[in-house]
Amino acid sequence: MLSAQSHERGQQLVGIPLRPIPCARLLDDVVQHLRIGEHNRIERAGGDGILDIMHGVGDIIRKVHDLAFHGFGGLGRADFEPAEHRFVIRVDAEFLRPLPLRVSVGFGQGPRVFDGRIERGTLKQNQEIMVCNYHDPDAPAKKAKAVSMYEFEGLGKKPITEATAGNIIALSGIPDITIGDTICATSCVEPLPFVKISAPTMEMTFSVNDSPYAGREGKFVTSRQLRERLFRETLKDVSLRVTELDGATDAFNVAGRGEMSLSILIETMRREGYEFQVSPPRVLYQTIDGKKCEPIERLVVDVPSESVGAVIEKLGARKGDLLEMTPVGSRMKLEFLIPARGLFGYRNEFLTDTRGEGIMASVFDSYAPYKGDLNRRNTGSLVAFETGESVSYGLFNAQDRGALFIGPGVKVYEGMVVGVSPKQEDITVNVCKKKQLTNMRASGSDDALRLVPPKQMSLEQCLEFLADDELLEVTPKSLRMRKRILDHSARMRAASKAKS
């Protein structure tokens, strides 16, 4: 039996559960009285066996106590009064105020559909609502209507006409709504606090693939499809910024909060069938108090003790400042403050220096004055001289110049990067060169050619390897690095003009 009484903090529900009853039934009574969604409450309840029949008073008290804290989402508390032989569940008056719902995730390729959790109150289909934002208090709240509502059932959704506090639901029919907005009742416009998303610190240029092999492997290749996909990503990734380049209709600047977030976007689009090309990542500078400032990362590395010297030396050359050294058994934990651009291309060096045993992680710390120029890469590229198919004879002659990224039988084009040179300059190689056939015979001329296995480059390794004058061609089947200017003569003229 449940009854409602007034309480100075809000409402008080009094139950007398001193008899063996199913705990789920007691929960149902409380849920129906408070108009809380039953399904959500049972999912969030603490403890195992929540649907079992309790055969002891102690178990019932403990279970209902868990429900008061976990089942009610922290909006109330439970107390047992031995003298009165009753169990009291107190629910704060805050819980009974009108609706607020915070938008959390956006998804879908058609009309905008967003997820959110109802903090209190009830939301009904076609109800008039107001949309506001906690971090934009000066902007007027916008009127809208909850056209369609859905609740989650397994991996799908089913339409509903009403949802109550604590339920996680999906909404559609609300234009111009973003993650972090609050949906309120028209009688109580009160935005909920939301963590302010930090500004992007890094950007890349996404553009339409214009290589000689463009359109052969991708399903979505046009600028319209690329633009639509990038702007659709901003609906569910609040840290992403997409801007169109002035005077260009086939290129877009995409800014994010790190190289990893952008690489995840690239890999996702690649698996969806998109074909495009991207530039090397670059940091976003800011002017603070008249000074040029750059983003600084707080880097934590965990390395074997014998690798500490090499790691400190490499990070010092990249303008890193050592803050702390902590021994952990036979390993050492190091903490640095380093410019974000100083981490470009370092991961491979780090794994080499630590023999694959090192662990590194970084997070944005702050903006600090510009620390000076840094060499992005200490190696050059091996660039294909002509378009064709790589053969063993040409690869055998080219592998003396550096490590190769491709094997025989791979289609290449002029200006494509096929390997790395140990020198700090690019070398043009002809990997399509075939051996000339003659009637002459000579000792050793027909020996088998032994090729060094090519180095397989992942997406992250390709992004780290790219020089400023190079691009990465991304297709569902291939990753190809190339020069911005494919023609060898034009590339040499541009290089000499830049030096002068």
Secondary structure, DSSP 8 states (H G I E B T S, - for coil): -EEEEEETTEEEEEE---S--BHHHHHHHHHHHHT--HHHHHHH--SS-TTSB--SHHHHHHHHHHIIIIITTTSEEEEEETTTTEEEEEEEGGGGS--EEEEEEEE-SSS-EEEEEE-SSEEETT-EEEEEETT-TTS--EEEE--EEEEEETTEEEEESEEETT-EEEEES-TT--TTEEEEETTB-------------EEEEEE---STTTTSS-SB-SHHHHHHHHHHHTTT-TT-EEEE-TT-SSEEEEEESSHHHHHHHHHHHHHTTB-EEE---EE--EEETTEEEEEEEEEEEEEEGGGHHHHHHHHHHTT-EEEEEEEETTEEEEEEEEEGGGGTTHHHHHHHHTTT--EEEEEEEEEEE------S-S-EEEEE-SSEE--HHHHHHHTTTSEES--TT-EE-TTBEEEEESSSS-EEE-TT------S---TTTT------------HHHHHHH--TTEEEEE-SS-EEEEESS-SHHHHHHHHHHHH-
